[in-house]
Amino acid sequence: MLLEKQLNGVDWRCAIEELNHQGWTVLPSLFSEAQCHELASLAENEVTVMAGTDDPNTSLCNGWLTHLTRPAEILQRIEEALYSQLYQLANKWNEQFQGSYCFPRKAWELTQECNEWGQHRSLTYLSRYGEGDHELLHQCVKGGQRIFPLQAVVLLSQPGKDFQGGELFVSERIPGLMPKTSVLPMWQGDVAIFAFNKRPILFCQSVLRAIVRYGVQRVQSGERVALNLVFHKGVGQNDITPSPNYYEGASSRFLVRLVEGGKLIK
């Protein structure tokens, strides 16, 4: 995969400015259709998936989530390449919040730090949402001592062809003000990067703390497949299915299923 060439074509200066100004950006056409199919196939190497319940009142989502506990080389390369462009902005935000911690330059160094704090569990996952499936507004913030403030989503299906609906959206709320919700325009192969916990907003020479949550609107038809990249690790080991308590902002219940070769066996 010509990953380095594709990422070198990104206007990172513009992307970072958008992230700093509005809390999100979309990198268009970063992956081809064939590359999207390759990334979607990563689920075939996994042994557990999580399925949301079919009760929209109690479930964070009612699609299928496959946590990628056995990351392929291509996935690690994508995480490294994106992280190397984002860590400086994360440090800038941390400094504006008067934090003393600085994120390291390399994604593997952050993983090493996470491991030192008992954070070994991969939070990166593939999502498959069919008709009626969705994600409620939430935050994936239960990482432990090390939480990277930005997340990336690669859309692996084509809107209008493979599915209808299912738009990714981000909501920001500053205490005392009305929340602001943005729907991120995405096509197959696009990469959305967004703040998913909190971010600083400058207002009248003061730094305000915006609380950020994200979700996926209900899929009207077809199947929406996406790769959700979380750069830090969660507390615990990869042999334990992530608890719904990792997600804040919505009540949730999950069903755990065993798979073999991508096929449900239990």
Phi and psi restraints in degrees (value plus and minus 20) as a CYANA .aco file:
   2 LEU   PHI    -103.5   -63.5
   2 LEU   PSI      38.5    78.5
   3 LEU   PHI     -84.2   -44.2
   3 LEU   PSI     -65.3   -25.3
   4 GLU   PHI     -81.8   -41.8
   4 GLU   PSI     -62.5   -22.5
   5 LYS   PHI     -83.5   -43.5
   5 LYS   PSI     -60.7   -20.7
   6 GLN   PHI     -84.8   -44.8
   6 GLN   PSI     -62.7   -22.7
   7 LEU   PHI     -92.9   -52.9
   7 LEU   PSI     -49.7    -9.7
   8 ASN   PHI     -86.8   -46.8
   8 ASN   PSI     -42.5    -2.5
   9 GLY   PHI    -101.1   -61.1
   9 GLY   PSI     -23.7    16.3
  10 VAL   PHI     -99.4   -59.4
  10 VAL   PSI     117.6   157.6
  11 ASP   PHI    -102.0   -62.0
  11 ASP   PSI      64.2   104.2
  12 TRP   PHI     -88.0   -48.0
  12 TRP   PSI     -49.5    -9.5
  13 ARG   PHI     -82.5   -42.5
  13 ARG   PSI     -64.8   -24.8
  14 CYS   PHI     -86.6   -46.6
  14 CYS   PSI     -61.8   -21.8
  15 ALA   PHI     -82.4   -42.4
  15 ALA   PSI     -63.0   -23.0
  16 ILE   PHI     -86.8   -46.8
  16 ILE   PSI     -58.1   -18.1
  17 GLU   PHI     -82.1   -42.1
  17 GLU   PSI     -61.0   -21.0
  18 GLU   PHI     -85.7   -45.7
  18 GLU   PSI     -62.4   -22.4
  19 LEU   PHI     -80.7   -40.7
  19 LEU   PSI     -62.8   -22.8
  20 ASN   PHI     -90.6   -50.6
  20 ASN   PSI     -52.7   -12.7
  21 HIS   PHI    -103.4   -63.4
  21 HIS   PSI     -63.8   -23.8
  22 GLN   PHI    -142.3  -102.3
  22 GLN   PSI     -25.9    14.1
  23 GLY   PHI      68.2   108.2
  23 GLY   PSI     -19.3    20.7
  24 TRP   PHI    -176.9  -136.9
  24 TRP   PSI     139.2   179.2
  25 THR   PHI    -173.4  -133.4
  25 THR   PSI     136.7   176.7
  26 VAL   PHI    -142.8  -102.8
  26 VAL   PSI     104.9   144.9
  27 LEU   PHI    -115.1   -75.1
  27 LEU   PSI      89.8   129.8
  28 PRO   PHI     -98.1   -58.1
  28 PRO   PSI     124.6   164.6
  29 SER   PHI      30.7    70.7
  29 SER   PSI      23.7    63.7
  30 LEU   PHI     -96.8   -56.8
  30 LEU   PSI     -47.9    -7.9
  31 PHE   PHI    -146.6  -106.6
  31 PHE   PSI     124.2   164.2
  32 SER   PHI     -98.3   -58.3
  32 SER   PSI     151.5   191.5
  33 GLU   PHI     -81.0   -41.0
  33 GLU   PSI     -61.5   -21.5
  34 ALA   PHI     -84.4   -44.4
  34 ALA   PSI     -59.5   -19.5
  35 GLN   PHI     -87.2   -47.2
  35 GLN   PSI     -55.7   -15.7
  36 CYS   PHI     -83.1   -43.1
  36 CYS   PSI     -61.6   -21.6
  37 HIS   PHI     -83.8   -43.8
  37 HIS   PSI     -58.2   -18.2
  38 GLU   PHI     -83.2   -43.2
  38 GLU   PSI     -63.7   -23.7
  39 LEU   PHI     -87.2   -47.2
  39 LEU   PSI     -58.0   -18.0
  40 ALA   PHI     -84.1   -44.1
  40 ALA   PSI     -47.8    -7.8
  41 SER   PHI     -96.7   -56.7
  41 SER   PSI     -26.1    13.9
  42 LEU   PHI     -79.4   -39.4
  42 LEU   PSI     -45.7    -5.7
  43 ALA   PHI     -84.5   -44.5
  43 ALA   PSI     -42.1    -2.1
  44 GLU   PHI     -87.5   -47.5
  44 GLU   PSI     -38.9     1.1
  45 ASN   PHI    -112.4   -72.4
  45 ASN   PSI     -19.5    20.5
  46 GLU   PHI    -116.5   -76.5
  46 GLU   PSI     140.8   180.8
  47 VAL   PHI    -134.5   -94.5
  47 VAL   PSI     -31.6     8.4
  48 THR   PHI    -155.4  -115.4
  48 THR   PSI     127.9   167.9
  49 VAL   PHI    -153.8  -113.8
  49 VAL   PSI     144.7   184.7
  50 MET   PHI    -140.1  -100.1
  50 MET   PSI     121.1   161.1
  51 ALA   PHI    -143.3  -103.3
  51 ALA   PSI     109.2   149.2
  52 GLY   PHI     -89.0   -49.0
  52 GLY   PSI     137.3   177.3
  53 THR   PHI     -93.4   -53.4
  53 THR   PSI     149.9   189.9
  54 ASP   PHI    -113.0   -73.0
  54 ASP   PSI      -7.0    33.0
  55 ASP   PHI    -119.5   -79.5
  55 ASP   PSI      87.0   127.0
  56 PRO   PHI     -85.5   -45.5
  56 PRO   PSI     -34.6     5.4
  57 ASN   PHI    -107.2   -67.2
  57 ASN   PSI     -35.9     4.1
  58 THR   PHI    -143.1  -103.1
  58 THR   PSI     -23.5    16.5
  59 SER   PHI    -133.5   -93.5
  59 SER   PSI     116.2   156.2
  60 LEU   PHI     -81.0   -41.0
  60 LEU   PSI     -62.1   -22.1
  61 CYS   PHI    -168.8  -128.8
  61 CYS   PSI     140.3   180.3
  62 ASN   PHI    -149.5  -109.5
  62 ASN   PSI      21.8    61.8
  63 GLY   PHI    -134.0   -94.0
  63 GLY   PSI    -184.5  -144.5
  64 TRP   PHI    -128.4   -88.4
  64 TRP   PSI     113.0   153.0
  65 LEU   PHI    -138.3   -98.3
  65 LEU   PSI     108.4   148.4
  66 THR   PHI    -133.8   -93.8
  66 THR   PSI      88.2   128.2
  67 HIS   PHI     -96.0   -56.0
  67 HIS   PSI     109.5   149.5
  68 LEU   PHI    -109.7   -69.7
  68 LEU   PSI      64.5   104.5
  69 THR   PHI    -105.3   -65.3
  69 THR   PSI     -29.1    10.9
  70 ARG   PHI    -142.2  -102.2
  70 ARG   PSI      48.7    88.7
  71 PRO   PHI     -82.3   -42.3
  71 PRO   PSI     109.9   149.9
  72 ALA   PHI     -94.6   -54.6
  72 ALA   PSI     144.0   184.0
  73 GLU   PHI     -78.4   -38.4
  73 GLU   PSI     -60.2   -20.2
  74 ILE   PHI     -83.4   -43.4
  74 ILE   PSI     -56.4   -16.4
  75 LEU   PHI     -86.4   -46.4
  75 LEU   PSI     -61.4   -21.4
  76 GLN   PHI     -84.3   -44.3
  76 GLN   PSI     -57.7   -17.7
  77 ARG   PHI     -86.6   -46.6
  77 ARG   PSI     -59.4   -19.4
  78 ILE   PHI     -84.1   -44.1
  78 ILE   PSI     -65.8   -25.8
  79 GLU   PHI     -82.0   -42.0
  79 GLU   PSI     -64.2   -24.2
  80 GLU   PHI     -81.6   -41.6
  80 GLU   PSI     -65.4   -25.4
  81 ALA   PHI     -85.1   -45.1
  81 ALA   PSI     -63.9   -23.9
  82 LEU   PHI     -89.8   -49.8
  82 LEU   PSI     -64.8   -24.8
  83 TYR   PHI     -78.2   -38.2
  83 TYR   PSI     -60.1   -20.1
  84 SER   PHI     -81.6   -41.6
  84 SER   PSI     -43.1    -3.1
  85 GLN   PHI    -111.4   -71.4
  85 GLN   PSI     -32.6     7.4
  86 LEU   PHI    -131.2   -91.2
  86 LEU   PSI     -40.5    -0.5
  87 TYR   PHI     -84.8   -44.8
  87 TYR   PSI     -51.3   -11.3
  88 GLN   PHI     -86.9   -46.9
  88 GLN   PSI     -59.7   -19.7
  89 LEU   PHI     -85.1   -45.1
  89 LEU   PSI     -61.1   -21.1
  90 ALA   PHI     -79.1   -39.1
  90 ALA   PSI     -60.0   -20.0
  91 ASN   PHI     -89.4   -49.4
  91 ASN   PSI     -55.9   -15.9
  92 LYS   PHI     -82.9   -42.9
  92 LYS   PSI     -65.1   -25.1
  93 TRP   PHI     -82.9   -42.9
  93 TRP   PSI     -61.8   -21.8
  94 ASN   PHI     -82.5   -42.5
  94 ASN   PSI     -59.1   -19.1
  95 GLU   PHI     -85.9   -45.9
  95 GLU   PSI     -58.4   -18.4
  96 GLN   PHI     -86.2   -46.2
  96 GLN   PSI     -47.1    -7.1
  97 PHE   PHI    -106.6   -66.6
  97 PHE   PSI     -12.0    28.0
  98 GLN   PHI      43.6    83.6
  98 GLN   PSI      12.1    52.1
  99 GLY   PHI    -105.6   -65.6
  99 GLY   PSI     132.0   172.0
 100 SER   PHI    -119.1   -79.1
 100 SER   PSI     -33.7     6.3
 101 TYR   PHI     -98.5   -58.5
 101 TYR   PSI     122.5   162.5
 102 CYS   PHI    -140.3  -100.3
 102 CYS   PSI     108.3   148.3
 103 PHE   PHI     -88.9   -48.9
 103 PHE   PSI     122.2   162.2
 104 PRO   PHI     -89.9   -49.9
 104 PRO   PSI     150.7   190.7
 105 ARG   PHI     -95.9   -55.9
 105 ARG   PSI     -46.1    -6.1
 106 LYS   PHI    -136.8   -96.8
 106 LYS   PSI     125.7   165.7
 107 ALA   PHI     -83.6   -43.6
 107 ALA   PSI     -57.5   -17.5
 108 TRP   PHI     -85.9   -45.9
 108 TRP   PSI     -48.9    -8.9
 109 GLU   PHI     -90.2   -50.2
 109 GLU   PSI     -57.1   -17.1
 110 LEU   PHI     -85.0   -45.0
 110 LEU   PSI     -61.4   -21.4
 111 THR   PHI     -79.7   -39.7
 111 THR   PSI     -60.7   -20.7
 112 GLN   PHI     -82.7   -42.7
 112 GLN   PSI     -62.9   -22.9
 113 GLU   PHI     -84.0   -44.0
 113 GLU   PSI     -62.7   -22.7
 114 CYS   PHI     -77.7   -37.7
 114 CYS   PSI     -64.2   -24.2
 115 ASN   PHI     -80.9   -40.9
 115 ASN   PSI     -57.1   -17.1
 116 GLU   PHI     -84.8   -44.8
 116 GLU   PSI     -44.8    -4.8
 117 TRP   PHI    -116.8   -76.8
 117 TRP   PSI      -7.6    32.4
 118 GLY   PHI      60.2   100.2
 118 GLY   PSI      -2.6    37.4
 119 GLN   PHI    -121.7   -81.7
 119 GLN   PSI      77.8   117.8
 120 HIS   PHI    -134.9   -94.9
 120 HIS   PSI     -32.2     7.8
 121 ARG   PHI    -104.4   -64.4
 121 ARG   PSI     107.9   147.9
 122 SER   PHI     -90.7   -50.7
 122 SER   PSI     112.4   152.4
 123 LEU   PHI    -125.3   -85.3
 123 LEU   PSI     -22.8    17.2
 124 THR   PHI     -91.9   -51.9
 124 THR   PSI     118.5   158.5
 125 TYR   PHI    -169.7  -129.7
 125 TYR   PSI     138.4   178.4
 126 LEU   PHI    -120.1   -80.1
 126 LEU   PSI     114.8   154.8
 127 SER   PHI    -133.7   -93.7
 127 SER   PSI     118.0   158.0
 128 ARG   PHI    -146.6  -106.6
 128 ARG   PSI      90.3   130.3
 129 TYR   PHI    -136.6   -96.6
 129 TYR   PSI     102.4   142.4
 130 GLY   PHI    -118.2   -78.2
 130 GLY   PSI    -187.6  -147.6
 131 GLU   PHI     -75.9   -35.9
 131 GLU   PSI     106.4   146.4
 132 GLY   PHI      68.3   108.3
 132 GLY   PSI     -31.0     9.0
 133 ASP   PHI     -98.7   -58.7
 133 ASP   PSI     139.6   179.6
 134 HIS   PHI    -188.6  -148.6
 134 HIS   PSI     153.3   193.3
 135 GLU   PHI    -147.6  -107.6
 135 GLU   PSI     107.9   147.9
 136 LEU   PHI     -93.1   -53.1
 136 LEU   PSI     140.3   180.3
 137 LEU   PHI     -77.0   -37.0
 137 LEU   PSI     111.7   151.7
 138 HIS   PHI    -179.7  -139.7
 138 HIS   PSI     155.6   195.6
 139 GLN   PHI    -149.6  -109.6
 139 GLN   PSI     118.4   158.4
 140 CYS   PHI    -123.5   -83.5
 140 CYS   PSI      63.2   103.2
 141 VAL   PHI    -139.4   -99.4
 141 VAL   PSI     -20.4    19.6
 142 LYS   PHI    -103.3   -63.3
 142 LYS   PSI      28.2    68.2
 143 GLY   PHI     -99.2   -59.2
 143 GLY   PSI     -43.9    -3.9
 144 GLY   PHI      94.4   134.4
 144 GLY   PSI    -159.1  -119.1
 145 GLN   PHI     -96.9   -56.9
 145 GLN   PSI     -47.0    -7.0
 146 ARG   PHI    -135.6   -95.6
 146 ARG   PSI      91.6   131.6
 147 ILE   PHI    -148.8  -108.8
 147 ILE   PSI      93.6   133.6
 148 PHE   PHI     -98.4   -58.4
 148 PHE   PSI     113.4   153.4
 149 PRO   PHI    -102.4   -62.4
 149 PRO   PSI     -19.6    20.4
 150 LEU   PHI    -143.1  -103.1
 150 LEU   PSI     127.4   167.4
 151 GLN   PHI    -152.4  -112.4
 151 GLN   PSI     136.3   176.3
 152 ALA   PHI    -147.0  -107.0
 152 ALA   PSI     124.6   164.6
 153 VAL   PHI    -148.6  -108.6
 153 VAL   PSI     106.7   146.7
 154 VAL   PHI    -124.0   -84.0
 154 VAL   PSI     100.9   140.9
 155 LEU   PHI    -103.6   -63.6
 155 LEU   PSI      99.9   139.9
 156 LEU   PHI    -120.9   -80.9
 156 LEU   PSI     -28.4    11.6
 157 SER   PHI    -131.7   -91.7
 157 SER   PSI     142.3   182.3
 158 GLN   PHI    -120.2   -80.2
 158 GLN   PSI      95.7   135.7
 159 PRO   PHI     -80.0   -40.0
 159 PRO   PSI     121.3   161.3
 160 GLY   PHI      65.8   105.8
 160 GLY   PSI     -43.4    -3.4
 161 LYS   PHI    -129.9   -89.9
 161 LYS   PSI     -74.3   -34.3
 162 ASP   PHI    -108.9   -68.9
 162 ASP   PSI     -47.3    -7.3
 163 PHE   PHI    -179.4  -139.4
 163 PHE   PSI     142.2   182.2
 164 GLN   PHI    -141.8  -101.8
 164 GLN   PSI     125.0   165.0
 165 GLY   PHI      60.4   100.4
 165 GLY   PSI    -169.3  -129.3
 166 GLY   PHI      45.9    85.9
 166 GLY   PSI      11.2    51.2
 167 GLU   PHI     -93.3   -53.3
 167 GLU   PSI     119.4   159.4
 168 LEU   PHI     -97.9   -57.9
 168 LEU   PSI     112.7   152.7
 169 PHE   PHI    -157.5  -117.5
 169 PHE   PSI     131.9   171.9
 170 VAL   PHI    -146.0  -106.0
 170 VAL   PSI     115.7   155.7
 171 SER   PHI    -141.6  -101.6
 171 SER   PSI     110.3   150.3
 172 GLU   PHI    -134.9   -94.9
 172 GLU   PSI     119.9   159.9
 173 ARG   PHI    -155.7  -115.7
 173 ARG   PSI     105.3   145.3
 174 ILE   PHI    -123.5   -83.5
 174 ILE   PSI     107.1   147.1
 175 PRO   PHI     -69.3   -29.3
 175 PRO   PSI     108.4   148.4
 176 GLY   PHI      71.8   111.8
 176 GLY   PSI     -27.5    12.5
 177 LEU   PHI    -140.9  -100.9
 177 LEU   PSI     140.6   180.6
 178 MET   PHI     -89.6   -49.6
 178 MET   PSI     121.6   161.6
 179 PRO   PHI     -86.6   -46.6
 179 PRO   PSI     131.3   171.3
 180 LYS   PHI    -135.6   -95.6
 180 LYS   PSI     105.8   145.8
 181 THR   PHI    -136.1   -96.1
 181 THR   PSI     113.2   153.2
 182 SER   PHI    -142.6  -102.6
 182 SER   PSI     112.9   152.9
 183 VAL   PHI    -114.9   -74.9
 183 VAL   PSI     104.4   144.4
 184 LEU   PHI    -107.5   -67.5
 184 LEU   PSI     100.2   140.2
 185 PRO   PHI     -94.2   -54.2
 185 PRO   PSI      96.7   136.7
 186 MET   PHI    -156.2  -116.2
 186 MET   PSI     126.8   166.8
 187 TRP   PHI    -146.9  -106.9
 187 TRP   PSI     149.5   189.5
 188 GLN   PHI     -75.5   -35.5
 188 GLN   PSI     111.6   151.6
 189 GLY   PHI      70.7   110.7
 189 GLY   PSI     -29.2    10.8
 190 ASP   PHI     -95.8   -55.8
 190 ASP   PSI     132.4   172.4
 191 VAL   PHI    -140.6  -100.6
 191 VAL   PSI     100.0   140.0
 192 ALA   PHI    -117.5   -77.5
 192 ALA   PSI     113.0   153.0
 193 ILE   PHI    -140.7  -100.7
 193 ILE   PSI     113.2   153.2
 194 PHE   PHI    -173.9  -133.9
 194 PHE   PSI     134.6   174.6
 195 ALA   PHI     -92.0   -52.0
 195 ALA   PSI     117.7   157.7
 196 PHE   PHI    -147.5  -107.5
 196 PHE   PSI     -13.5    26.5
 197 ASN   PHI    -148.0  -108.0
 197 ASN   PSI     -89.2   -49.2
 198 LYS   PHI    -174.1  -134.1
 198 LYS   PSI     137.2   177.2
 199 ARG   PHI    -171.4  -131.4
 199 ARG   PSI     132.1   172.1
 200 PRO   PHI    -101.5   -61.5
 200 PRO   PSI     122.4   162.4
 201 ILE   PHI    -148.2  -108.2
 201 ILE   PSI     105.0   145.0
 202 LEU   PHI    -101.2   -61.2
 202 LEU   PSI     108.0   148.0
 203 PHE   PHI    -167.1  -127.1
 203 PHE   PSI      95.4   135.4
 204 CYS   PHI      32.9    72.9
 204 CYS   PSI      29.2    69.2
 205 GLN   PHI      43.2    83.2
 205 GLN   PSI      -3.2    36.8
 206 SER   PHI    -138.8   -98.8
 206 SER   PSI     135.5   175.5
 207 VAL   PHI    -122.2   -82.2
 207 VAL   PSI      96.2   136.2
 208 LEU   PHI    -119.6   -79.6
 208 LEU   PSI     129.6   169.6
 209 ARG   PHI    -119.4   -79.4
 209 ARG   PSI      91.8   131.8
 210 ALA   PHI    -112.4   -72.4
 210 ALA   PSI     107.5   147.5
 211 ILE   PHI    -108.6   -68.6
 211 ILE   PSI     106.0   146.0
 212 VAL   PHI    -135.8   -95.8
 212 VAL   PSI     112.9   152.9
 213 ARG   PHI    -151.1  -111.1
 213 ARG   PSI     141.6   181.6
 214 TYR   PHI    -162.1  -122.1
 214 TYR   PSI     142.1   182.1
 215 GLY   PHI    -183.1  -143.1
 215 GLY   PSI    -199.1  -159.1
 216 VAL   PHI    -148.1  -108.1
 216 VAL   PSI     106.6   146.6
 217 GLN   PHI     -87.4   -47.4
 217 GLN   PSI     140.1   180.1
 218 ARG   PHI     -80.6   -40.6
 218 ARG   PSI     112.4   152.4
 219 VAL   PHI     -95.2   -55.2
 219 VAL   PSI     105.4   145.4
 220 GLN   PHI    -101.9   -61.9
 220 GLN   PSI     -54.9   -14.9
 221 SER   PHI    -183.4  -143.4
 221 SER   PSI     141.8   181.8
 222 GLY   PHI      58.0    98.0
 222 GLY   PSI    -179.5  -139.5
 223 GLU   PHI    -153.8  -113.8
 223 GLU   PSI     108.2   148.2
 224 ARG   PHI    -124.3   -84.3
 224 ARG   PSI     102.7   142.7
 225 VAL   PHI    -137.7   -97.7
 225 VAL   PSI     113.6   153.6
 226 ALA   PHI    -165.1  -125.1
 226 ALA   PSI     130.1   170.1
 227 LEU   PHI    -123.3   -83.3
 227 LEU   PSI     102.5   142.5
 228 ASN   PHI    -129.9   -89.9
 228 ASN   PSI      91.8   131.8
 229 LEU   PHI    -118.6   -78.6
 229 LEU   PSI     100.4   140.4
 230 VAL   PHI    -134.7   -94.7
 230 VAL   PSI     103.3   143.3
 231 PHE   PHI    -102.0   -62.0
 231 PHE   PSI     -45.9    -5.9
 232 HIS   PHI    -114.2   -74.2
 232 HIS   PSI     152.6   192.6
 233 LYS   PHI    -127.5   -87.5
 233 LYS   PSI     138.4   178.4
 234 GLY   PHI    -116.6   -76.6
 234 GLY   PSI     142.1   182.1
 235 VAL   PHI     -86.7   -46.7
 235 VAL   PSI     116.1   156.1
 236 GLY   PHI      90.8   130.8
 236 GLY   PSI    -189.6  -149.6
 237 GLN   PHI    -130.0   -90.0
 237 GLN   PSI     140.7   180.7
 238 ASN   PHI     -91.5   -51.5
 238 ASN   PSI     -36.4     3.6
 239 ASP   PHI    -102.7   -62.7
 239 ASP   PSI     -16.6    23.4
 240 ILE   PHI    -135.3   -95.3
 240 ILE   PSI     106.1   146.1
 241 THR   PHI     -82.4   -42.4
 241 THR   PSI     111.1   151.1
 242 PRO   PHI     -73.7   -33.7
 242 PRO   PSI     117.3   157.3
 243 SER   PHI     -97.2   -57.2
 243 SER   PSI     128.6   168.6
 244 PRO   PHI     -79.5   -39.5
 244 PRO   PSI     -38.0     2.0
 245 ASN   PHI     -88.0   -48.0
 245 ASN   PSI     -29.4    10.6
 246 TYR   PHI     -89.2   -49.2
 246 TYR   PSI     -36.0     4.0
 247 TYR   PHI    -129.5   -89.5
 247 TYR   PSI     108.1   148.1
 248 GLU   PHI    -133.7   -93.7
 248 GLU   PSI     134.0   174.0
 249 GLY   PHI      83.8   123.8
 249 GLY   PSI     -28.0    12.0
 250 ALA   PHI    -177.9  -137.9
 250 ALA   PSI     120.5   160.5
 251 SER   PHI     -89.0   -49.0
 251 SER   PSI     131.6   171.6
 252 SER   PHI    -174.0  -134.0
 252 SER   PSI     130.7   170.7
 253 ARG   PHI    -158.4  -118.4
 253 ARG   PSI     125.5   165.5
 254 PHE   PHI    -152.3  -112.3
 254 PHE   PSI     129.4   169.4
 255 LEU   PHI    -125.9   -85.9
 255 LEU   PSI     114.3   154.3
 256 VAL   PHI    -120.0   -80.0
 256 VAL   PSI     112.0   152.0
 257 ARG   PHI    -147.1  -107.1
 257 ARG   PSI     125.8   165.8
 258 LEU   PHI    -114.4   -74.4
 258 LEU   PSI     121.1   161.1
 259 VAL   PHI    -150.2  -110.2
 259 VAL   PSI     135.9   175.9
 260 GLU   PHI    -160.4  -120.4
 260 GLU   PSI      99.9   139.9
 261 GLY   PHI      42.3    82.3
 261 GLY   PSI       9.1    49.1
 262 GLY   PHI      62.6   102.6
 262 GLY   PSI     -20.2    19.8
 263 LYS   PHI    -129.0   -89.0
 263 LYS   PSI     117.1   157.1
 264 LEU   PHI     -86.3   -46.3
 264 LEU   PSI     109.0   149.0
 265 ILE   PHI    -139.0   -99.0
 265 ILE   PSI     -31.0     9.0
